[in-house]
Amino acid sequence: MTTVREFIKRFEQFAPIELRENGDPTGFQIGNKDAEIKAMMTTLDVRPETVQEAIDNHVNFIFAHHPVMFRPAKNLDLSNPQNEMYAEILKHDITVYAAHTNLDNANGGMNDWLASAIGLKNISGMILHDTNINNEPHYLGRVGDLPRAITFKELAEQCKTIFNLQELRMVTNNPDKLVKRVAILGGSGGKFYSAAIAKNADVYFTGDLYYHTSQDMLAEGLMAIDPGHHVESICKLKLKELFEKWKCENNWQFKIIASKLSTDPFSFLIK
């Protein structure tokens, strides 16, 4: 028997809770830490459809990247879809844990997965985290080199294919310019673009870029690729792969599945 509490302890050896950014509600979210894990599901988001997916698959432990409770509930009025989702989670004895910015900052975590997917080499950290654990530095974001210089447009096309995107946004005034050094930060990282410049990046890969921030980047000579926020769904299979490894090492008996649903709220009108 493996409890949620035992699993969290193992996970936070990999991605310590101290690595979360200030104000981020990373960590235990809903349920019972002492519950036995019977089946686990990894997911990017906890939404009504993923909760139903968990129920359909007899999952009693949801492990998410994005916290289900970003903001405290003001009431428990079940006419509110968010509150109704909380009620469904509790009704079906499901426990939820979210590894958000601690997973982003962990060595071997989210940003390493993204950097590896793009094929970056000589990877290093972008922004040093102010928490030093076991004399091991941790960083927000990664910077690395492409195997060879290619045009910005070619890089954007490769990213579109790698992450199976309908479209992505490009911030550039010269798509045919050769690029090699790429900074990457999963999620919404626009406010950190100056760190990408400081690391001599040609291109900054991050989501949810604002209009004026993008103008400022161009003015300072930095191009960017905005693949959206949902690109972090890479975590579903990467977490499952990691947890399956731990399962073998610890002789855990519970089933682990990855959510098959897309929680991306955006679709695109293609010409």
N, C-alpha and C positions, 0 to 999 in steps of 0.2 A: 504494500500500500504506500502510495506517495501522496502527500498532502500539498495543497497550494502553497502553504507556508514553506515547505521544504524546497519546492521548485523555485519560488521567488528567491530564497537564499542562494541557490545555485546560480540563478540568472544574474543576481546582483553582484556576484563575484566577477562575472563577465562585463557587466555594464552597471557599475555602482550607482546607486541613487544620488550620490553626491555630485555626479556629473551632470545632473539636470540643470537647465538654465533657471535663473531666478523667476519665480512666478509660474513656472510650468507645473501643472498638476500631474506629473508623471508618478506612476506607482500603482499601488492597490486602489481599486476603484469601487467595486460593488461585490457583495457576497460574503463568503465565509472562508477565511484563510486556513481553517482546519479541515475543510472538506477534502475528501479523497478525490483525486483526479481520476475520472473514468475515461474521458476523452477530451482532447484539447483541440482547439482550432486557432490557427494563426490568421490574422487579418490586418489590413491597413486601418480600417475604420470600423467602429461599432455603430451600425445603423439598423433600423427596423428589419431590413431585408437580411442582414448578416446574422442578426439575432434569430430570425426564423430559420436561416440555414443551419445555425447551431442546434436549434431545437429538432429540426428534421434529421440531423445526424447524431442525435443523442449526446451532444457535447455539453459538458458541464463546466468547462473552463475556457474562456475566450482570452487569448493573448493578442493584444492589439498594439499597433504603433501609436496611433492617435488616441489620446484620452477620450473616453466616452463622456466624462463630466468636465468639460472645460470651464463651465460656470456653474455655481451652486444653483440648485432648484429653488425657486421662490415659493413654490407650492407643489402639491401632488395632484393637481387637477388632471385627470386622465384624458380630458379632451385635447390636451397638449400632446402631440406625437412623441416628444422627447420623454415626457413623464410616462406615457403609456409604454414606451420601450423599457424604461426602468422597471415598470411593474411586470412586464413579460420576463425580464431577466430574473427578477426575484421569484416570480411564480414558478419558474422552471428550475430553481435552485442552481442558477448559473453564476459563476464567479468571474470577475473581469479584472485583468491587470493590464496596464498600459506602459510600454517602454517607449518614451518619446525622445526628449533631448538627451537623456542618458544613453540611449541607443545610437543617436546621432554622433555623440562624442566618444563613444567606446572605440577602442582599438579593435579592428576587425568587424565593426558595426556598419551602420547604414551608409556612411559616406565612403567607406572602403568598398562596399558592394557596388555602389554607383561608379566609383572610379575604375574599378576592375571591369565592370560591364562595358565601359567606354574604351577600355584597353590602355589606360594610362600606365606609364612606367615611371620609375624613380619617384614614387609617391612620397610626399611628406605632408605634414600638417599645415593648415592655413592660419588658424587663430589659436594660440595656446590657452587652454582652459586654466582657470586660477586654482583648480583643485588638483593636487598631486597625490596620487594614491600608490602606495608601495614603490615610491621613487620612480614611477612610470609616468611620463608626460602624456597628456591627452589633448586633443585638438578638435576644434569645430571646423569642419571643412577639410578638403584635401586639395593638393596641387600636384600635378604630375605632367609628364611629357607624352605626347603621342609617339608611336613608333617611328613616324616620319612626318615631315611637314606636309600638310594638305591645305586646300583652300577652306575658308570658313564655311562656304556653302556645302562642300563635301562632308565636313564634320557634322553640320546640321542634318544632312541627309542620312548619314550613318546613325546618328542619335535617334532620328525618327524611325528607322528600321529596327535598331536594337531594342527600343522600348515599345515598339508596336503602336506608335502614336498616329492619330488621324492627322494632326498638324502640330507644329510648334512655332513659337514666335522667335524671330531673329532680330537682334539689336546690332545693326551694322550699317556702315555707309560704304562698305567695299566688300561684298560677299566673295570676291575672287582673291582676296588677300590671303597669303599663306600664313598658317597658324601652326603652332606646335605645343605651346605650354597652356594647360587648361586648369583652371580652378573650379572646384565643384562643391556645392553645398545643397543637400536635399532640402525639400520644403520651400519655405519662403525666405530667401537669403539676400534680398536686394540691399538691405541696409549695411551689409558687410562687404560691399563691392570694393571699398578702399583697401581691404586686406588682400583681395585678389590682385589689385594693382601693385601693392607693396611686394607681392611674391612674383612679380614680373609675368603675370599671366597674360596671354594674348586673348583668351576667351574665358568668360565666367558662365558656368552652367548652373542655373538655379531657377526656381519657380516663382510665379506670382509677382513679376516685376511691375512696378508702378511706372506710369508714363513719364513723370518728371525725373525719377531715378534713372530711367533708361537714357533720357536726354543727357543727364549729368555724366553717365558712364561714357557715352560717345564723345562728349566734350573733353574727357580725360584720356581718350584713346583706348578705351576698353570695349571690346565687343562682347555680346552675351547671347546665350541660347536659353530660352525660357520654355522648358518642356511641360510646364504645368506642375501642380502639386502631386497629382496622382502617380507620377513616375516612381514615387516611394513604394508603390505596391510590390516592388521587387522584394520587399521584406517578407512577404507571405511565404514564398518558397525558400528564401534564405534562412528565415527563422526555423521553418520546418526541418530543413537540412541540418542546422545546428542542433536542434532539439533531438532529432533522431540519433545523432552522434552521442549526445549525453545519455539518451535512453539505453543505448547499447552498453555504455560505460558503467551505468548505474543499475542495470537490469530493471528498469522501469517497465511496467506492464500496460500502461494506458496507451490508447491509440492517439496518433497525431495526424491531423489533416490541415490543409491550407484552404482558406476560403476560395471558392471559384467565382465569386461575384465581383463585378466592377462597381465601385462606389463613387466613381468619377461623376460629378454632377453636370459636367459639360458635354455637349455634343456640338458638332460643327456643320455649318452649311457650306458644302464644298461646291465651288464653281463647276 
